[in-house]
């Protein structure tokens, strides 16, 4: 089944994390009406909004714009969201080792 193209994937990420518009709004200090406007593209999903919403949705600003959560491996997303920030670089190094790719440093 194909999905209609959207300007962002905010609604999909909100639903993926099992949040209502009201719950997401409360977590980022706004209203459900504003979340609705952002999801529908009637209000711009600015860099400021992306920085506020991404941590609550346990993703990155870029993923909110470019990746529908159903297009990504759910198990990887769930595992990643449980890795403490201080240890994420270790997780990336381990994944690189499995993939055979060297660090871009």
The first five atom37 places (N, CA, C, CB, O) and aatype in JSON, in Angstrom:
{
  "aatype": [20, 20, 20, 20, 20, 20, 20, 20, 20, 20, 20, 20, 20, 20, 20, 20, 20, 20, 20, 20, 20, 20, 20, 20, 20, 20, 20, 20, 20, 20, 20, 20, 20, 20, 20, 20, 20, 20, 20, 20, 20, 20, 20, 20, 20, 20, 20, 20, 20, 20, 20, 20, 20, 20, 20, 20, 20, 20, 20, 20, 20, 20, 20, 20, 20, 20, 20, 20, 20, 20, 20, 20, 20, 20, 20, 20, 20, 20, 20, 20, 20, 20, 20, 20, 20, 20, 20, 20, 20, 20, 20, 20, 20, 20, 20, 20, 20, 20, 20, 20, 20, 20, 20, 20, 20],
  "atom_mask": [
    [1, 1, 1, 1, 1],
    [1, 1, 1, 1, 1],
    [1, 1, 1, 1, 1],
    [1, 1, 1, 1, 1],
    [1, 1, 1, 1, 1],
    [1, 1, 1, 1, 1],
    [1, 1, 1, 1, 1],
    [1, 1, 1, 1, 1],
    [1, 1, 1, 1, 1],
    [1, 1, 1, 1, 1],
    [1, 1, 1, 1, 1],
    [1, 1, 1, 1, 1],
    [1, 1, 1, 1, 1],
    [1, 1, 1, 1, 1],
    [1, 1, 1, 1, 1],
    [1, 1, 1, 1, 1],
    [1, 1, 1, 1, 1],
    [1, 1, 1, 1, 1],
    [1, 1, 1, 1, 1],
    [1, 1, 1, 1, 1],
    [1, 1, 1, 1, 1],
    [1, 1, 1, 1, 1],
    [1, 1, 1, 1, 1],
    [1, 1, 1, 1, 1],
    [1, 1, 1, 1, 1],
    [1, 1, 1, 1, 1],
    [1, 1, 1, 1, 1],
    [1, 1, 1, 1, 1],
    [1, 1, 1, 1, 1],
    [1, 1, 1, 1, 1],
    [1, 1, 1, 1, 1],
    [1, 1, 1, 1, 1],
    [1, 1, 1, 1, 1],
    [1, 1, 1, 1, 1],
    [1, 1, 1, 1, 1],
    [1, 1, 1, 1, 1],
    [1, 1, 1, 1, 1],
    [1, 1, 1, 1, 1],
    [1, 1, 1, 1, 1],
    [1, 1, 1, 1, 1],
    [1, 1, 1, 1, 1],
    [1, 1, 1, 1, 1],
    [1, 1, 1, 1, 1],
    [1, 1, 1, 1, 1],
    [1, 1, 1, 1, 1],
    [1, 1, 1, 1, 1],
    [1, 1, 1, 1, 1],
    [1, 1, 1, 1, 1],
    [1, 1, 1, 1, 1],
    [1, 1, 1, 1, 1],
    [1, 1, 1, 1, 1],
    [1, 1, 1, 1, 1],
    [1, 1, 1, 1, 1],
    [1, 1, 1, 1, 1],
    [1, 1, 1, 1, 1],
    [1, 1, 1, 1, 1],
    [1, 1, 1, 1, 1],
    [1, 1, 1, 1, 1],
    [1, 1, 1, 1, 1],
    [1, 1, 1, 1, 1],
    [1, 1, 1, 1, 1],
    [1, 1, 1, 1, 1],
    [1, 1, 1, 1, 1],
    [1, 1, 1, 1, 1],
    [1, 1, 1, 1, 1],
    [1, 1, 1, 1, 1],
    [1, 1, 1, 1, 1],
    [1, 1, 1, 1, 1],
    [1, 1, 1, 1, 1],
    [1, 1, 1, 1, 1],
    [1, 1, 1, 1, 1],
    [1, 1, 1, 1, 1],
    [1, 1, 1, 1, 1],
    [1, 1, 1, 1, 1],
    [1, 1, 1, 1, 1],
    [1, 1, 1, 1, 1],
    [1, 1, 1, 1, 1],
    [1, 1, 1, 1, 1],
    [1, 1, 1, 1, 1],
    [1, 1, 1, 1, 1],
    [1, 1, 1, 1, 1],
    [1, 1, 1, 1, 1],
    [1, 1, 1, 1, 1],
    [1, 1, 1, 1, 1],
    [1, 1, 1, 1, 1],
    [1, 1, 1, 1, 1],
    [1, 1, 1, 1, 1],
    [1, 1, 1, 1, 1],
    [1, 1, 1, 1, 1],
    [1, 1, 1, 1, 1],
    [1, 1, 1, 1, 1],
    [1, 1, 1, 1, 1],
    [1, 1, 1, 1, 1],
    [1, 1, 1, 1, 1],
    [1, 1, 1, 1, 1],
    [1, 1, 1, 1, 1],
    [1, 1, 1, 1, 1],
    [1, 1, 1, 1, 1],
    [1, 1, 1, 1, 1],
    [1, 1, 1, 1, 1],
    [1, 1, 1, 1, 1],
    [1, 1, 1, 1, 1],
    [1, 1, 1, 1, 1],
    [1, 1, 1, 1, 1],
    [1, 1, 1, 1, 1]
  ],
  "atom_positions": [
    [[0.84, -1.18, 0.0], [0.0, 0.0, 0.0], [0.89, 1.24, 0.0], [-0.96, 0.0, 1.22], [1.8, 1.36, 0.82]],
    [[0.63, 2.14, -0.9], [1.43, 3.36, -0.95], [0.74, 4.45, -0.13], [1.64, 3.83, -2.41], [-0.48, 4.52, -0.04]],
    [[1.58, 5.28, 0.46], [1.07, 6.39, 1.26], [1.09, 7.66, 0.42], [1.91, 6.57, 2.54], [1.95, 7.82, -0.45]],
    [[0.15, 8.56, 0.67], [0.21, 9.84, -0.02], [1.44, 10.61, 0.46], [-1.08, 10.68, 0.22], [1.82, 10.52, 1.63]],
    [[2.05, 11.35, -0.43], [3.22, 12.15, -0.08], [2.82, 13.25, 0.89], [3.88, 12.76, -1.34], [1.74, 13.83, 0.77]],
    [[3.67, 13.53, 1.85], [3.41, 14.61, 2.78], [4.67, 15.45, 2.91], [2.97, 14.06, 4.16], [5.76, 15.03, 2.54]],
    [[4.48, 16.66, 3.45], [5.62, 17.56, 3.62], [6.51, 17.11, 4.76], [5.13, 18.98, 3.87], [7.7, 17.43, 4.81]],
    [[5.92, 16.35, 5.7], [6.69, 15.84, 6.82], [6.01, 14.57, 7.33], [6.82, 16.9, 7.96], [4.92, 14.22, 6.89]],
    [[6.66, 13.91, 8.25], [6.14, 12.66, 8.8], [5.81, 12.79, 10.29], [7.14, 11.53, 8.58], [5.85, 11.81, 11.03]],
    [[5.48, 14.0, 10.71], [5.18, 14.24, 12.11], [4.03, 13.37, 12.61], [4.85, 15.7, 12.33], [4.15, 12.73, 13.65]],
    [[2.93, 13.33, 11.88], [1.79, 12.52, 12.32], [2.18, 11.05, 12.44], [0.61, 12.68, 11.32], [1.84, 10.39, 13.42]],
    [[2.91, 10.54, 11.45], [3.31, 9.13, 11.48], [4.19, 8.83, 12.7], [4.07, 8.76, 10.19], [4.01, 7.8, 13.35]],
    [[5.13, 9.71, 13.01], [5.99, 9.5, 14.18], [5.2, 9.61, 15.47], [7.15, 10.51, 14.18], [5.44, 8.86, 16.42]],
    [[4.25, 10.55, 15.52], [3.41, 10.68, 16.72], [2.61, 9.4, 16.94], [2.46, 11.91, 16.59], [2.54, 8.88, 18.05]],
    [[2.01, 8.9, 15.87], [1.22, 7.68, 15.98], [2.12, 6.48, 16.29], [0.43, 7.43, 14.69], [1.73, 5.6, 17.06]],
    [[3.31, 6.44, 15.7], [4.27, 5.36, 15.96], [4.62, 5.3, 17.44], [5.54, 5.56, 15.11], [4.8, 4.22, 17.99]],
    [[4.73, 6.45, 18.08], [5.05, 6.52, 19.51], [3.8, 6.49, 20.39], [5.85, 7.79, 19.8], [3.87, 6.7, 21.6]],
    [[2.65, 6.22, 19.76], [1.37, 6.06, 20.47], [1.0, 7.29, 21.3], [1.43, 4.84, 21.37], [0.57, 7.17, 22.45]],
    [[1.17, 8.45, 20.71], [0.81, 9.7, 21.38], [-0.37, 10.34, 20.66], [2.02, 10.67, 21.41], [-0.47, 10.28, 19.43]],
    [[-1.26, 10.92, 21.42], [-2.32, 11.74, 20.82], [-1.73, 13.12, 20.54], [-3.58, 11.84, 21.77], [-0.64, 13.45, 21.01]],
    [[-2.46, 13.91, 19.77], [-2.01, 15.29, 19.55], [-1.94, 16.03, 20.88], [-2.95, 16.02, 18.56], [-1.04, 16.84, 21.1]],
    [[-2.88, 15.76, 21.76], [-2.91, 16.42, 23.06], [-1.69, 16.07, 23.9], [-4.19, 16.05, 23.81], [-1.08, 16.94, 24.52]],
    [[-1.33, 14.78, 23.93], [-0.18, 14.35, 24.72], [1.12, 14.91, 24.17], [-0.1, 12.83, 24.78], [1.98, 15.37, 24.92]],
    [[1.27, 14.89, 22.84], [2.48, 15.46, 22.23], [2.55, 16.95, 22.52], [2.5, 15.2, 20.7], [3.61, 17.48, 22.87]],
    [[1.43, 17.62, 22.37], [1.38, 19.07, 22.63], [1.82, 19.38, 24.06], [-0.03, 19.62, 22.39], [2.59, 20.31, 24.29]],
    [[1.32, 18.62, 25.01], [1.68, 18.86, 26.41], [3.17, 18.66, 26.64], [0.88, 17.93, 27.33], [3.78, 19.39, 27.41]],
    [[3.75, 17.68, 25.97], [5.18, 17.39, 26.15], [6.08, 18.47, 25.55], [5.52, 16.04, 25.53], [7.2, 18.66, 26.01]],
    [[5.6, 19.17, 24.52], [6.43, 20.21, 23.9], [5.95, 21.63, 24.22], [6.46, 20.02, 22.4], [6.5, 22.6, 23.7]],
    [[4.93, 21.74, 25.06], [4.48, 23.06, 25.5], [3.71, 23.84, 24.48], [5.63, 23.85, 25.92], [3.95, 25.03, 24.28]],
    [[2.76, 23.19, 23.81], [1.91, 23.88, 22.85], [0.51, 23.3, 22.96], [2.47, 23.74, 21.4], [0.18, 22.65, 23.95]],
    [[-0.31, 23.51, 21.95], [-1.68, 22.99, 21.95], [-1.85, 21.93, 20.88], [-2.7, 24.13, 21.73], [-1.05, 21.83, 19.95]],
    [[-2.89, 21.13, 21.04], [-3.21, 20.11, 20.03], [-3.52, 20.76, 18.69], [-4.39, 19.24, 20.49], [-3.22, 20.19, 17.64]],
    [[-4.12, 21.94, 18.72], [-4.44, 22.64, 17.48], [-3.16, 22.98, 16.7], [-5.23, 23.93, 17.78], [-3.13, 22.88, 15.47]],
    [[-2.13, 23.38, 17.4], [-0.85, 23.7, 16.75], [-0.24, 22.42, 16.17], [0.13, 24.37, 17.75], [0.28, 22.44, 15.05]],
    [[-0.28, 21.33, 16.92], [0.24, 20.05, 16.42], [-0.49, 19.67, 15.14], [0.11, 18.94, 17.49], [0.13, 19.22, 14.18]],
    [[-1.8, 19.83, 15.12], [-2.59, 19.53, 13.92], [-2.14, 20.38, 12.73], [-4.09, 19.77, 14.2], [-2.0, 19.87, 11.62]],
    [[-1.92, 21.66, 12.97], [-1.45, 22.54, 11.89], [-0.08, 22.11, 11.38], [-1.39, 24.0, 12.39], [0.17, 22.12, 10.17]],
    [[0.8, 21.72, 12.28], [2.14, 21.26, 11.89], [2.05, 19.96, 11.08], [3.03, 21.05, 13.13], [2.74, 19.79, 10.08]],
    [[1.2, 19.05, 11.53], [1.05, 17.77, 10.83], [0.48, 17.95, 9.43], [0.16, 16.84, 11.63], [0.88, 17.25, 8.49]],
    [[-0.43, 18.88, 9.29], [-1.09, 19.09, 8.0], [-0.34, 20.04, 7.07], [-2.47, 19.62, 8.22], [-0.77, 20.29, 5.95]],
    [[0.79, 20.55, 7.54], [1.58, 21.45, 6.71], [1.0, 22.85, 6.62], [1.71, 20.89, 5.34], [1.45, 23.65, 5.8]],
    [[0.0, 23.15, 7.44], [-0.59, 24.48, 7.43], [0.25, 25.46, 8.25], [-2.01, 24.44, 7.96], [0.08, 26.68, 8.17]],
    [[1.14, 24.91, 9.04], [2.12, 25.71, 9.78], [3.47, 25.07, 9.53], [1.78, 25.77, 11.33], [3.6, 23.85, 9.54]],
    [[4.46, 25.89, 9.3], [5.79, 25.39, 8.94], [6.44, 24.61, 10.08], [6.68, 26.55, 8.55], [6.43, 25.04, 11.23]],
    [[7.0, 23.48, 9.74], [7.76, 22.67, 10.7], [9.19, 23.21, 10.67], [7.7, 21.11, 10.35], [10.08, 22.63, 10.04]],
    [[9.39, 24.31, 11.38], [10.67, 25.02, 11.38], [11.74, 24.23, 12.12], [10.51, 26.4, 12.01], [11.45, 23.22, 12.78]],
    [[12.96, 24.69, 12.02], [14.08, 24.06, 12.73], [13.81, 24.07, 14.24], [15.41, 24.79, 12.43], [14.13, 23.1, 14.92]],
    [[13.23, 25.13, 14.75], [12.9, 25.2, 16.17], [11.9, 24.11, 16.55], [12.34, 26.6, 16.52], [12.08, 23.42, 17.56]],
    [[10.85, 23.96, 15.75], [9.87, 22.91, 16.03], [10.5, 21.53, 15.93], [8.69, 23.01, 15.05], [10.24, 20.66, 16.77]],
    [[11.33, 21.32, 14.93], [11.98, 20.02, 14.78], [12.82, 19.68, 16.0], [12.85, 20.02, 13.52], [12.81, 18.53, 16.46]],
    [[13.55, 20.66, 16.53], [14.39, 20.43, 17.71], [13.55, 20.15, 18.95], [15.3, 21.63, 17.96], [13.98, 19.42, 19.84]],
    [[12.36, 20.72, 19.02], [11.48, 20.48, 20.17], [10.78, 19.12, 20.07], [10.43, 21.59, 20.28], [10.63, 18.43, 21.07]],
    [[10.36, 18.75, 18.88], [9.55, 17.54, 18.69], [10.37, 16.26, 18.61], [8.73, 17.69, 17.45], [9.96, 15.22, 19.14]],
    [[11.52, 16.31, 17.95], [12.3, 15.09, 17.7], [12.65, 14.33, 18.99], [13.58, 15.43, 16.96], [12.45, 13.11, 19.03]],
    [[13.17, 14.97, 20.03], [13.51, 14.2, 21.23], [12.29, 13.53, 21.87], [14.17, 15.12, 22.25], [12.38, 12.4, 22.35]],
    [[11.17, 14.2, 21.88], [9.95, 13.63, 22.46], [9.51, 12.41, 21.66], [8.82, 14.69, 22.5], [9.0, 11.44, 22.23]],
    [[9.7, 12.45, 20.36], [9.3, 11.34, 19.48], [10.42, 10.32, 19.31], [8.87, 11.87, 18.12], [10.3, 9.37, 18.53]],
    [[11.51, 10.52, 20.04], [12.66, 9.61, 20.04], [13.18, 9.36, 18.62], [12.28, 8.28, 20.7], [13.4, 8.22, 18.2]],
    [[13.36, 10.46, 17.91], [13.92, 10.38, 16.56], [14.77, 11.63, 16.34], [12.8, 10.25, 15.47], [15.05, 12.37, 17.28]],
    [[15.15, 11.85, 15.1], [15.95, 13.03, 14.77], [15.11, 14.0, 13.94], [17.24, 12.63, 14.01], [14.13, 13.6, 13.32]],
    [[15.5, 15.27, 13.93], [14.77, 16.22, 13.09], [14.71, 15.77, 11.62], [15.43, 17.59, 13.18], [13.68, 15.89, 10.96]],
    [[15.81, 15.25, 11.12], [15.83, 14.8, 9.73], [14.86, 13.66, 9.45], [17.22, 14.36, 9.35], [14.24, 13.6, 8.39]],
    [[14.73, 12.75, 10.41], [13.8, 11.64, 10.23], [12.36, 12.14, 10.21], [13.99, 10.59, 11.34], [11.54, 11.59, 9.48]],
    [[12.03, 13.17, 11.0], [10.68, 13.72, 10.96], [10.33, 14.24, 9.58], [10.54, 14.84, 11.99], [9.18, 14.18, 9.15]],
    [[11.33, 14.76, 8.9], [11.09, 15.3, 7.56], [11.17, 14.24, 6.46], [12.09, 16.38, 7.27], [10.37, 14.26, 5.52]],
    [[12.1, 13.32, 6.57], [12.44, 12.46, 5.44], [12.04, 10.99, 5.54], [13.86, 12.52, 5.23], [12.01, 10.3, 4.52]],
    [[11.73, 10.5, 6.73], [11.5, 9.07, 6.88], [10.21, 8.74, 7.62], [12.66, 8.43, 7.59], [10.02, 9.17, 8.77]],
    [[9.35, 8.0, 6.98], [8.15, 7.48, 7.64], [8.62, 6.32, 8.52], [7.05, 7.01, 6.59], [9.41, 5.49, 8.06]],
    [[8.17, 6.23, 9.76], [8.66, 5.17, 10.64], [8.39, 3.76, 10.12], [8.05, 5.31, 12.0], [9.13, 2.83, 10.45]],
    [[7.35, 3.57, 9.32], [7.06, 2.25, 8.78], [8.07, 1.81, 7.73], [5.67, 2.24, 8.17], [8.13, 0.64, 7.37]],
    [[8.87, 2.76, 7.23], [9.89, 2.43, 6.23], [11.2, 2.01, 6.88], [10.13, 3.63, 5.32], [12.15, 1.66, 6.18]],
    [[11.26, 2.05, 8.2], [12.47, 1.72, 8.94], [12.24, 0.47, 9.78], [12.91, 2.91, 9.83], [11.1, 0.17, 10.14]],
    [[13.29, -0.22, 10.09], [13.18, -1.43, 10.9], [12.76, -1.06, 12.32], [14.51, -2.22, 10.91], [13.52, -0.43, 13.05]],
    [[11.56, -1.46, 12.71], [11.02, -1.09, 14.02], [11.92, -1.55, 15.17], [9.62, -1.68, 14.18], [12.11, -0.83, 16.15]],
    [[12.46, -2.76, 15.03], [13.31, -3.28, 16.11], [14.54, -2.38, 16.31], [13.76, -4.72, 15.79], [14.94, -2.12, 17.44]],
    [[15.11, -1.91, 15.22], [16.27, -1.02, 15.32], [15.86, 0.29, 15.98], [16.88, -0.75, 13.91], [16.58, 0.8, 16.85]],
    [[14.72, 0.84, 15.59], [14.25, 2.09, 16.2], [14.02, 1.93, 17.7], [12.96, 2.57, 15.53], [14.41, 2.79, 18.49]],
    [[13.4, 0.82, 18.07], [13.14, 0.58, 19.49], [14.44, 0.41, 20.27], [12.26, -0.65, 19.68], [14.59, 0.97, 21.36]],
    [[15.38, -0.35, 19.71], [16.68, -0.53, 20.38], [17.41, 0.8, 20.52], [17.55, -1.53, 19.6], [17.91, 1.14, 21.59]],
    [[17.45, 1.56, 19.42], [18.17, 2.83, 19.42], [17.59, 3.79, 20.46], [18.12, 3.48, 18.03], [18.34, 4.47, 21.16]],
    [[16.27, 3.83, 20.58], [15.66, 4.77, 21.52], [15.97, 4.41, 22.97], [14.15, 4.8, 21.31], [15.79, 5.25, 23.86]],
    [[16.43, 3.19, 23.22], [16.77, 2.78, 24.58], [18.27, 2.87, 24.89], [16.31, 1.37, 24.81], [18.69, 2.57, 26.0]],
    [[19.06, 3.29, 23.92], [20.49, 3.45, 24.15], [20.73, 4.87, 24.69], [21.32, 3.19, 22.82], [20.35, 5.84, 24.04]],
    [[21.35, 5.0, 25.84], [21.62, 6.33, 26.38], [22.49, 7.15, 25.42], [22.31, 6.23, 27.75], [23.38, 6.61, 24.76]],
    [[22.23, 8.43, 25.35], [22.98, 9.31, 24.45], [24.48, 9.13, 24.59], [22.62, 10.76, 24.7], [25.21, 9.14, 23.6]],
    [[24.94, 8.98, 25.81], [26.38, 8.88, 26.05], [26.98, 7.62, 25.45], [26.66, 8.91, 27.54], [28.2, 7.53, 25.29]],
    [[26.16, 6.63, 25.1], [26.66, 5.36, 24.56], [26.32, 5.16, 23.08], [26.1, 4.21, 25.37], [26.65, 4.13, 22.51]],
    [[25.66, 6.13, 22.46], [25.25, 5.97, 21.08], [26.43, 5.89, 20.12], [24.36, 7.11, 20.68], [26.35, 5.2, 19.1]],
    [[27.52, 6.57, 20.43], [28.69, 6.48, 19.55], [29.26, 5.06, 19.56], [29.78, 7.49, 20.0], [29.76, 4.59, 18.54]],
    [[29.19, 4.38, 20.71], [29.63, 2.98, 20.78], [28.73, 2.09, 19.92], [29.62, 2.48, 22.25], [29.21, 1.2, 19.23]],
    [[27.43, 2.35, 19.96], [26.49, 1.56, 19.17], [26.74, 1.77, 17.68], [25.03, 1.94, 19.52], [26.68, 0.82, 16.9]],
    [[27.02, 2.99, 17.29], [27.32, 3.28, 15.88], [28.59, 2.55, 15.46], [27.47, 4.81, 15.66], [28.65, 1.98, 14.37]],
    [[29.61, 2.57, 16.31], [30.85, 1.86, 15.99], [30.61, 0.36, 15.82], [31.91, 2.1, 17.1], [31.16, -0.26, 14.92]],
    [[29.78, -0.2, 16.69], [29.47, -1.64, 16.57], [28.73, -1.93, 15.28], [28.63, -2.11, 17.77], [29.04, -2.92, 14.6]],
    [[27.79, -1.1, 14.92], [27.06, -1.31, 13.66], [27.98, -1.17, 12.45], [25.9, -0.31, 13.55], [27.87, -1.92, 11.48]],
    [[28.89, -0.2, 12.51], [29.85, -0.05, 11.42], [30.7, -1.31, 11.28], [30.76, 1.18, 11.65], [31.0, -1.74, 10.17]],
    [[31.09, -1.88, 12.4], [31.9, -3.11, 12.36], [31.14, -4.23, 11.65], [32.3, -3.56, 13.78], [31.72, -4.97, 10.86]],
    [[29.86, -4.35, 11.93], [29.04, -5.38, 11.28], [28.85, -5.1, 9.8], [27.68, -5.49, 11.97], [28.77, -6.02, 8.99]],
    [[28.76, -3.83, 9.45], [28.5, -3.48, 8.05], [29.76, -3.49, 7.2], [27.86, -2.12, 7.96], [29.69, -3.5, 5.97]],
    [[30.92, -3.5, 7.86], [32.18, -3.47, 7.11], [32.59, -2.09, 6.66], [32.07, -4.36, 5.92], [33.56, -1.94, 5.92]],
    [[31.85, -1.07, 7.1], [32.18, 0.3, 6.7], [33.02, 0.95, 7.78], [30.91, 1.11, 6.45], [32.81, 0.75, 8.97]],
    [[33.97, 1.74, 7.32], [34.83, 2.48, 8.25], [34.18, 3.79, 8.63], [36.22, 2.74, 7.64], [33.29, 4.28, 7.93]],
    [[34.63, 4.35, 9.72], [34.15, 5.64, 10.2], [34.47, 6.72, 9.18], [34.77, 5.99, 11.56], [35.48, 6.65, 8.49]],
    [[33.6, 7.72, 9.1], [33.8, 8.83, 8.18], [34.73, 9.89, 8.74], [32.46, 9.46, 7.83], [34.84, 10.97, 8.16]],
    [[35.39, 9.63, 9.84], [36.27, 10.61, 10.49], [37.56, 10.78, 9.78], [36.53, 10.22, 11.89], [38.4, 11.57, 10.22]]
  ]
}
